[in-house]
Amino acid sequence: MISSELTSENGHLMIGGVDSVELASKYQTPLVVYDVEEIRNQIRRFKNSFENNNLKYQVSYASKAFATIAIYQVLKQEDVHTDVVSGGELYTALKAGFPAEKISFHGNNKSEEELEMAVDNHVGVIILDNFYEIDLLEKILETKDSKIKVMLRLTPGISAHTHKYDQTGQVDSKFGFDVGSGQATKALQKVLSNKRMELIGIHAHIGSQIFGVEGFVMLVKKMFEIAADWKNNFDYVPNVINLGGGFGISYNDQDEAIRLDVFIKKIAETVKQQAKEKNMNIPEIWIEPGRSIVGPAGFSLYTIGSRKDVPGLTSYVNVDGGMGDNIRPALYQAKYEAVVANKMNDKLTQDVHISGKYCESGDILIDHQKLPDTKSGDILAVLDAGAYGYSMASNYNRNPRPAVVFAENGHDKLVVERESYEDLIKLDRNYI
Ligand SMILES: *Cc1c(COP(=O)(O)O)cnc(C)c1O
C-alpha cells in the first residue's frame, strides 16, 4: 500500500470507515487494526481471477500470517480453505467453527499428537513432508482404522528470491521430498501402496514476497513434468497441483504490488498449455496465499512517546511497541512505511528513525521515515502490518501483546484482547 491510497477524514486516518485515532484512544496502543473489507476483497480478487480463467481452483489461506478465531470466521464466510502448521493453529481454526474438511495440515515435523489430532478431526488433507511422517501416519491410521487424503510436498528445484529465480538439480531445504534425487518417486510408491491414504495431488512452495510470475510459470512446468512422468511410470495422475503461496505485496514505494489478475491469468495459461502438451486433464490448481490476504489490510497503531535527537546526525522517534509486536524489521530487515494518523494533512517536515521500546539497538521499526512535525501523544500508524506481525508477537521484556480490532463498514470490534500483566504470569509457578 502506498500512503496516497489511504483515506482520511479531518486529518485522521480512517480504517474500515472508523477513525483510527478514536480506536487508539478507545482500545489503547499498541493496537493492531484490520480493515476487514480489504481482506474480503483480496480473497475475492484471487477467486475471481481463477473464475475468469475457467480453472478449477482452491484458495487456501496460510494461517501462519495471522491466526486467530476472528480471521478463521471471516475465511469461513468467504468460503476458502486454510493451511495450518501446528496443533495450535488447528485448534484455533476448529474452535472458530472452521470446517475441518477445508483444512490442509502442513509442516516438516508434525508430532504424533498433531497427526492424531488431524486424523481424529478429519482434516481435509495432510501434506506429507518426509518418510518419517508417512510411517507415523500409517501407524496412526492403522491403529484408528481410519483413512485420510494426503498430498506430497515436493522440492522441485526452483526457488524464488523476490526478484530472482534459480533452478537447481537439488534444493537444500528442510521441507519436502526432493525431486531430482528420486526421493519424491519413492514417497509416491510408498503412499500409493497404502490403502488408507488417498493421494490427491502434489504440492510445492517456492518462496515469499514473489513479484515476478516467471517462478510460478517454471513451477507449473516442473509440476507437469513430474505428473507426466508419474502418469507414464506409475499410472498415477494428480487431481490437484498445489503451487503454494508467496504472492508479493508492496511495503514501500520500491516494491511494486503484483497484479493478481495478470499473475493468475499467466499461471492459468501455462496450466492449460501444459495439460494439452502432456495430454493430461486439467487438474485443480490450489494456491496458499498468506501475506497477500492479510498484510495490506493490517495497521499497527502506536503512541509516540520520547524522542532522541542526535545532534547533527539524526533523530529517533520512540513508540510504545516495537519488536515484540512486529519482529520483521529486526529479524530480516523488513521495510515498512508509516503515517501520523492524527496529522494526515500535515506537510512532511522531517526524516527520522522510528524505534521501539525494547532493550535492543536493533529494535528499529523503520529506518528512515518522513513525517510531519510530531510530539508525544501523536498516533503513528505502520502500514501493511497485517502479516507475520501479531502472529510472531512475543512477550519480550515482559510487554503484553497488543489487542487486535477488526473494522468494517464504520464499525469496530475487539477480536483479540490486550494481554494483561496477570496474563503474563499466568503460567509462572513459585519455586520457593
Ligand atoms: C509461508 C507459506 C505460505 C504463505 O506464504 P506467503 O508469503 O505468506 O503467501 C504458503 N505455503 C507454505 C507451504 C508456506 O510455508
The ligand as an ORCA input file, in Angstrom:
! r2SCAN-3c Opt
* xyz 0 1
  C       4.603    -19.474      4.310
  C       3.892    -20.391      3.412
  C       2.847    -19.917      2.624
  C       2.415    -18.478      2.599
  O       3.388    -17.608      2.152
  P       3.027    -16.053      1.918
  O       4.307    -15.454      1.510
  O       2.544    -15.528      3.217
  O       1.976    -16.019      0.867
  C       2.168    -20.825      1.827
  N       2.513    -22.142      1.794
  C       3.519    -22.620      2.546
  C       3.829    -24.064      2.475
  C       4.244    -21.775      3.359
  O       5.235    -22.257      4.110
*
